[in-house]
């Protein structure tokens, strides 16, 4: 490390420091590896006194007061990614809400397929979400990406943040479609309900009308979720790949907690004196369509927040990151040569 060289040969450190840091960072103003917005953290790796390091190996005596530049860069990386990660938490919340209540919609819809009496199980409707993913991913990789690459000259056709933004936009559209379908299902059920297999007040509208919103939801996940996975794994350093994988699942876990908070707030604020609210047990007595519109409005706000974060974010330069790993070895070689 540079501080070892500073202790042994201060003049040599002054001469080689610009070369080390010029290879460490590609741009001096807005580096993709060292963020301009987090330069204040560099103080954590500044050697104030030679008593702060061990003379044998150059390691800090108190890691809480002095740390290596690698640790500083890891903290910077997490700070830079946190705003984008927070938009993913809100995005996952919208997808979770729709995936949950579509089952209740199917339970109060006519799920018969044809005239043979066969009924599609309400819990099986989510398979159309996976079906959209299965169909779209190979089409996107084999047909869409090559054409986009020729137009945009970007690897993958679109940047990772652009793909995540498209996922949020499609999520908003799917929520609006879900609200429209639920409003039609509810209005038909209130006018003329039927009784199927012991269930009461089931809308005669076919449950197949739930497929478009599920297909859009799967299309949104193809852009949003997969974009998040690639974003975390490409923007985190090599030694933080396990943290990158944990970030996605942490966001999914938090989104489920936020969903519970939103549902609790809706139950408390929309219920009238008779105990009925937007998310009543009987969807025909509730207003699930308004809840979908509320979730869509939250997704629109999240989209605006995502655009702000995406404009602020600077991608990590993979070449600069590779050079940075090699630069960590330069001072050690200098120390060895100086001792000889």
Residue pairs with C-beta under 8 A, 6 or more apart in sequence:
1 58
1 68
1 69
1 328
1 331
1 332
2 13
2 17
2 20
2 69
2 331
3 45
3 47
3 53
3 58
4 53
4 58
4 331
4 332
4 335
5 12
5 13
5 16
5 331
5 334
5 335
5 338
6 13
6 47
7 47
7 50
7 53
7 55
7 58
8 335
8 338
8 339
9 334
9 338
12 334
12 338
13 331
16 330
16 331
16 334
19 330
20 327
20 330
20 331
23 323
23 324
23 326
23 327
24 33
24 34
24 320
24 323
24 324
24 327
25 31
25 33
25 34
25 320
25 324
26 32
26 33
26 317
26 319
26 320
29 36
30 36
30 314
31 314
31 317
31 320
32 314
32 315
32 316
32 317
32 320
33 73
33 316
33 317
33 320
33 321
33 324
34 73
34 76
35 76
35 79
35 80
35 314
36 314
37 79
37 80
37 312
38 75
38 76
38 79
38 80
41 72
41 75
41 76
41 79
42 72
44 66
44 67
44 71
44 72
45 66
45 67
45 68
45 69
45 71
45 72
47 53
47 66
51 61
52 60
52 61
52 62
52 65
52 66
53 59
53 60
53 61
53 66
54 60
54 61
60 66
60 67
60 68
69 328
70 328
73 237
73 324
74 237
74 239
74 240
77 235
77 236
77 237
77 240
77 316
78 243
80 235
80 313
80 314
81 232
81 235
81 236
81 247
83 309
83 312
83 313
84 161
84 164
84 231
84 306
84 309
84 310
84 313
85 232
85 247
85 251
86 309
87 164
87 168
87 302
87 305
87 306
87 309
88 164
88 224
88 228
88 248
88 251
89 251
89 254
89 255
89 258
90 255
90 258
90 298
90 299
90 302
90 305
91 164
91 167
91 168
91 171
91 224
91 255
91 299
91 302
91 306
92 225
92 251
92 252
92 255
93 255
93 256
93 258
93 259
93 262
93 295
93 298
94 171
94 172
94 175
94 295
94 296
94 298
94 299
94 302
95 171
95 217
95 220
95 221
95 224
95 255
96 255
96 256
96 259
97 259
97 262
97 291
97 292
97 295
98 174
98 175
98 178
98 213
98 217
98 292
98 295
99 126
99 129
99 217
100 259
101 279
101 288
101 291
101 292
102 125
102 126
102 178
102 210
102 213
102 214
103 122
103 123
103 125
103 126
104 122
104 283
104 288
105 181
105 182
105 185
105 207
105 210
105 283
105 288
106 120
106 122
106 123
106 125
106 207
106 210
107 122
107 199
107 202
108 185
108 189
108 199
108 201
108 202
108 203
108 282
108 283
108 284
109 185
109 202
109 203
109 205
109 206
109 207
109 209
109 210
110 194
110 196
110 202
110 203
110 204
110 205
110 206
110 207
111 119
111 120
111 121
111 122
111 206
111 207
112 118
112 119
112 196
112 206
113 119
113 120
119 196
119 197
120 207
122 207
125 207
125 210
125 211
125 214
126 214
128 210
128 211
128 214
128 215
128 218
129 214
129 215
129 217
129 218
129 221
130 218
131 215
131 218
132 214
132 215
132 216
132 217
132 218
132 219
132 222
133 218
133 219
133 221
133 222
136 218
136 219
136 222
137 222
137 226
140 222
144 157
145 156
145 157
146 157
147 157
148 154
148 156
148 157
148 158
149 155
149 156
149 157
151 157
152 158
156 163
158 166
159 315
160 227
160 230
160 231
160 234
160 235
161 227
161 231
161 310
161 313
163 223
163 224
163 226
163 227
164 223
164 224
164 227
164 228
164 231
164 306
164 310
165 303
165 306
165 307
165 310
166 223
166 224
167 220
167 221
167 222
167 223
167 224
167 225
167 227
168 220
168 224
168 299
168 302
168 303
168 306
169 303
170 216
170 219
170 220
170 223
170 224
171 217
171 220
171 224
171 299
172 296
172 299
172 300
172 303
173 216
174 213
174 216
174 217
174 219
174 220
175 213
175 292
175 293
175 295
175 296
175 299
176 292
176 293
176 296
177 212
177 213
177 216
178 213
178 292
179 289
179 290
179 292
179 293
179 296
180 289
181 209
181 210
181 212
181 213
182 283
182 288
182 289
182 292
183 289
184 205
184 209
185 203
185 205
185 209
185 283
186 203
186 283
186 284
186 287
186 288
186 289
188 203
188 204
188 205
189 201
189 202
189 203
189 204
189 205
189 284
190 284
192 204
193 200
193 201
193 202
193 203
193 204
193 284
194 202
194 203
194 204
195 201
195 202
196 202
201 282
201 284
203 284
225 248
228 248
228 251
229 248
232 244
232 245
232 247
232 248
233 241
233 244
233 245
234 316
234 318
235 244
235 315
235 316
236 243
236 244
237 321
238 321
238 325
262 295
263 279
266 277
266 278
266 279
266 291
266 294
267 277
267 279
270 277
270 278
270 279
270 287
271 277
276 285
276 286
277 286
278 286
278 287
278 288
278 290
278 291
279 286
279 288
279 291
280 286
